[in-house]
Amino acid sequence: MTATAPPGRERPREPGAGATDERLLHKSTLKKLLGRPELGAVVGAIAVFLFFSVVASGFLQASSFGTVLYASSVIGIMAVPVALLMIGGEFDLSAGVLVTSSALVSSMFSYQMTANVWVGVLVSLLVTLGIGVFNGLMLTRTKLPSFIITLGTFLMLSGLNLGFTQLISGTVSTQSIADMEGFGSASVLFASQLTIGDTELNVTILWWFALVAVATWILLRTRFGNWIFAVGGGAHAARAVGVPVGRTKILLYMGVAFCAWISGQNLLFSFDVVQSGEGVGNELIYIIAAVIGGCLLTGGYGSAIGAAVGAFIFGMTSKGIVYAEWDPNWFTFFLGAMLLLATLLNAWVRKRAEATA
C-alpha cells in the first residue's frame, strides 16, 4: 500500500529525488497574512473605527485622536506584558491592583520619609519587581495554577493597598506630593504632554509604542522569545530540550511587574494623589485586550502587536461611546461583544492559516 500524506502536506521525497527544503518554499502574501495572530484584531479595529466615525460626530477630530491614543496607551502598557505572559501559558490576575500598589509605594514612601520623589519611585520599582518575582517563584515552586497564585496576590494587594493607606494617612487616598522635590522631573518622564501640530499627546503613548517594539523584537528575534513560545506550547517538552522553564516564567512575571510600575507612576504623577481602591477589575481588561489581539488562552500563540491593537480597540470604544453621547454602561456590552467576536474570528483565522500552511 502506498503511504499518503495528510491533507495539505506533501509526503517527503527520498534524498536525491529532488526534494526541496520546506523552509525555502515561497509563501504568498495571503498565507503570511492569514498566519499572523493579530489579523483578527486589525479587522476588528478597522470596523470599530469606521463605526464610531459614523455615529460619533467628534470622533475624527485631532484632539479626539489624542484622547483615544491616551486611553489606549493606559491599557496597552499592561496588555503587552500580559500578552507575553499568556503566550508563555500563564495569567496574572494581580496586574490591575499591582499598578495601584506601585503608585501607593512611591507616594507614601516619599511623603512619609520626606525624601526626594525619585527615591520613592526607585523604592517602588524594587517593591513591584519583588512582587513579580514572588508570583513567579510561587508558580514554579508550588506547581499550583497561575490563576490561584495570582488570585491570592490580587486579594492580598487589595487589602494591603486599603489597609496601609488608611493606617498611614487616615483616609483611602494618599497625601499630595506635588510640592516635593523631584516631582516636576518625574512628571516629565511619566505624565507629560507633548504637542504635535494641533494635537496633544501624553508621554504614555511613547512608552506604549516603545514597549510594543521591544516586546515584538524579543518574541521574534531573540532566544528568550523562542523560550516563551516553547514554554506556552508545552512546558514538559520545552524542559526536555533544555529550555529553562522556571526562569522564563519568573522573567515574564517580572515584565508584568515592570510595566505595572510604569503605569503606576503615570497614575501618580498625573493626579499627584492615589485612591487606594483603584485598579480592581483592570486585570480582566488587560487579558481581554490580549485575547482580542490573538493570544490563545492555552498559550503558545499570540503577538505583542496584536495586544496593542486590542488595547487600541478598547481606547476607541471607551471614548467613542462618550463622543456619541451614549450611556457609558454600554461599554461593558461592547467589552463582552468584542471578546466573543474576536475569539471566534481568531479561531477562524488560525484554522485558515493551518489549512493553507
PyMOL commands that set and color helices and strands:
alter all, ss='L'
color gray80, all
select helices_A, chain A and resi 22-24+29-34+39-55+62-87+95-112+117-142+146-169+183-191+204-221+223-233+235-240+245-271+282-292+304-323+330-355
alter helices_A, ss='H'
color red, helices_A
select strands_A, chain A and resi 193-196+199-202
alter strands_A, ss='S'
color yellow, strands_A
deselect
rebuild
show_as cartoon
